[in-house]
Amino acid sequence: MTEHQHISSAFDRDLEELQALIMKMGGLVESSISDATRALLERDEDLAAKVRENDKKIDALQDRVNDEATRIIALRGPIASDLRAILAVIRISGNLERSGDFAKNLAKRTSVLVQMDPIEGAAGAIRRMTQEVEGMLKDALDAYVNRDVELAKAVRQRDDDVDQMYNALFRQFLTHMMEDPRNITACMHLHFIAKNMERVGDHVTSIAEQVIYLVTGERPDEDRPKSDSTPYEAAEDLG
């Protein structure tokens, strides 16, 4: 085996280990979104607390990804497509970490909402939205593992569906608040939960865009579809 082949083989092993960390991180984020949603639907404070605690594992994995990626860059000196692969991992882990934060925020608000009367129709609508985001995340990670550009493009287009769901929820909550001021506090929390999921959709779309760049070396040339028509730009974290 030549020295070049040895270095290439070592880099491939390093990249496989990084990819394994990304998939583990992605699995934890998927579980966090699913568990946080179930905690909201079942008004389960213990499960919500578990989601908040598990966010530390996601953060720790991001630290491992960044440390390992830095080590590989310093040790292997990757160029061109190899460097692109490392940078994609770093960016994907960042998107996953933020998605985990939004799932944690959903769990935090659930702990507040269980003390209030439920808003009619809200739980089911949020469940549909979180299921769509979960599906996007699964497909984005599959696209990354399989270097599937077409699947990544399909994920990118589905972000518009999530935006439309968010817009519908925003109007629904606004109607509830106008009909009965006693609904205002609960609806505001539910609105921010919906906004958090819309932002997770954005981060998943960014993962899909990283896959496209990783495989083709080019950024998507058309503007990302966005249909968020509400005046809110971001959701604030609780405490």
C-alpha positions in Angstrom: 0.0 0.0 0.0 1.4 3.4 -1.0 1.6 6.3 1.5 -1.2 8.1 -0.4 -3.5 5.0 -0.2 -2.7 4.7 3.6 -3.7 8.4 4.2 -6.8 8.0 2.1 -7.9 4.9 3.9 -7.3 6.5 7.3 -9.3 9.6 6.2 -12.2 7.3 5.1 -12.2 5.6 8.5 -12.2 9.0 10.2 -15.1 10.2 8.0 -17.1 7.0 8.8 -16.7 7.7 12.5 -17.8 11.2 12.1 -20.8 10.1 10.1 -21.7 7.6 12.8 -21.7 10.5 15.4 -24.0 12.5 13.1 -26.4 9.6 12.8 -26.4 9.1 16.5 -27.0 12.8 17.1 -29.8 12.8 14.5 -31.5 9.8 16.2 -31.5 11.6 19.5 -33.0 14.7 17.9 -35.7 12.6 16.2 -36.5 11.0 19.6 -36.5 14.4 21.3 -39.1 15.8 18.8 -41.2 12.7 19.1 -41.1 12.5 22.9 -41.7 16.2 23.3 -44.7 16.0 21.1 -46.0 13.0 23.0 -45.4 14.8 26.3 -47.6 17.7 25.0 -50.4 15.4 23.8 -50.4 13.3 26.9 -49.7 16.2 29.3 -46.8 14.1 30.6 -44.4 16.3 32.7 -42.0 13.4 33.4 -41.5 12.8 29.7 -41.0 16.5 29.1 -38.4 16.6 31.8 -36.6 13.6 30.1 -36.5 15.5 26.8 -34.9 18.5 28.6 -32.3 16.3 30.2 -31.5 14.4 27.0 -30.6 17.7 25.3 -27.3 17.5 27.1 -26.5 14.4 25.2 -27.1 16.1 21.9 -24.9 19.0 23.0 -22.1 16.6 24.0 -22.2 14.9 20.7 -21.9 18.2 18.9 -18.8 18.9 20.9 -17.4 15.5 19.9 -18.1 16.1 16.3 -16.4 19.5 16.3 -13.4 18.2 18.2 -13.0 15.2 15.9 -13.4 17.3 12.8 -10.8 19.7 14.0 -8.4 16.8 14.7 -9.0 15.4 11.2 -8.4 18.7 9.5 -5.1 19.2 11.4 -3.9 15.6 11.0 -5.0 14.7 7.5 -4.9 18.1 5.8 -7.9 17.3 3.5 -8.4 19.2 0.3 -11.3 19.7 -2.2 -14.1 17.2 -1.8 -12.6 15.7 1.4 -12.6 19.1 3.1 -16.1 19.7 1.9 -17.2 16.5 3.6 -15.7 17.6 6.9 -17.3 21.1 6.7 -20.6 19.5 5.9 -20.4 17.4 9.0 -19.7 20.4 11.2 -22.6 22.4 9.7 -25.0 19.4 9.9 -24.1 18.9 13.6 -24.9 22.6 14.2 -28.3 22.3 12.6 -29.0 19.2 14.7 -28.0 20.9 17.9 -30.3 23.8 17.2 -33.1 21.4 16.4 -32.5 19.7 19.7 -32.8 23.0 21.4 -36.1 23.7 19.8 -37.4 20.3 20.9 -36.2 21.1 24.4 -38.1 24.3 24.3 -41.3 22.5 23.3 -40.8 20.3 26.4 -40.3 23.4 28.6 -43.6 24.9 27.4 -45.4 21.6 27.8 -44.6 21.8 31.6 -46.4 25.1 31.7 -49.3 24.1 29.4 -50.3 21.1 31.6 -51.4 23.6 34.2 -53.9 25.2 31.8 -57.0 24.1 30.0 -56.3 22.6 26.6 -57.1 24.5 23.4 -59.5 22.7 21.2 -57.8 21.3 18.1 -54.4 22.5 18.9 -52.7 19.3 20.0 -53.7 17.4 16.8 -52.6 20.2 14.5 -49.2 20.5 16.3 -48.8 16.7 16.1 -49.3 16.8 12.3 -46.7 19.5 12.0 -44.1 17.7 14.2 -44.7 14.5 12.3 -44.0 16.2 9.0 -40.8 17.7 10.5 -39.7 14.3 11.8 -40.2 12.8 8.4 -38.2 15.6 6.8 -35.4 15.0 9.3 -35.3 11.2 8.7 -35.2 11.8 4.9 -32.5 14.5 5.2 -30.3 12.1 7.2 -30.9 9.3 4.8 -30.0 11.6 2.0 -26.7 12.4 3.8 -25.8 8.8 4.4 -26.6 7.8 0.8 -25.4 11.0 -0.8 -28.9 11.2 -2.4 -29.2 14.6 -4.1 -32.8 14.0 -5.3 -34.0 13.1 -1.9 -32.3 16.2 -0.4 -34.0 18.4 -3.0 -37.4 16.8 -2.1 -36.8 17.6 1.6 -36.0 21.1 0.7 -39.3 21.5 -1.1 -41.3 20.1 1.8 -40.3 23.0 4.0 -43.0 25.0 2.3 -45.6 22.5 3.7 -44.3 23.1 7.2 -44.6 26.8 6.7 -48.2 26.5 5.5 -49.0 24.4 8.6 -47.4 27.1 10.8 -49.4 29.8 9.1 -52.6 27.9 9.7 -51.8 27.3 13.4 -51.0 31.0 13.8 -54.4 32.0 12.5 -56.1 29.3 14.6 -54.5 30.6 17.8 -55.2 34.2 16.9 -58.9 33.3 16.5 -59.0 31.5 19.9 -57.4 34.5 21.6 -59.9 37.0 20.1 -62.8 34.8 21.0 -61.8 34.4 24.6 -59.0 36.4 26.3 -58.6 33.6 28.8 -57.0 31.6 26.0 -54.2 34.2 25.4 -51.5 32.7 27.7 -52.0 29.1 26.5 -52.2 30.1 22.8 -49.0 32.2 23.1 -47.2 29.1 24.4 -48.7 27.0 21.7 -47.7 29.6 19.1 -44.1 29.5 20.1 -44.2 25.7 20.0 -45.4 25.9 16.4 -42.8 28.5 15.6 -40.1 26.2 17.2 -41.1 23.4 14.9 -41.2 25.7 11.9 -37.6 26.6 12.8 -36.6 23.0 13.0 -38.0 22.6 9.5 -35.6 25.4 8.5 -32.6 23.6 10.1 -33.6 20.3 8.4 -33.8 22.1 5.1 -30.3 23.5 5.8 -29.1 19.9 6.3 -30.6 18.9 2.9 -28.8 21.9 1.3 -25.5 20.7 2.9 -26.1 17.3 1.2 -26.6 18.9 -2.2 -23.4 21.0 -1.7 -21.4 18.0 -0.4 -22.3 15.8 -3.5 -22.3 18.5 -6.2 -20.0 21.1 -4.9 -22.6 23.7 -5.7 -25.1 25.6 -3.6 -28.8 25.2 -4.6 -29.3 27.8 -7.3 -33.0 28.6 -6.7 -34.3 30.4 -3.6 -35.6 28.2 -0.9 -39.4 28.1 -0.8 -40.7 30.1 2.2 -44.4 30.6 3.1 -44.2 32.0 6.6 -46.5 34.9 6.4 -46.6 35.8 10.1 -44.8 38.8 11.6 -42.8 36.7 14.0 -39.2 36.1 13.2 -38.1 33.8 16.0 -39.3 32.1 19.1 -37.7 32.9 22.4 -36.5 30.1 24.6 -38.0 29.8 28.1 -35.7 30.4 31.0 
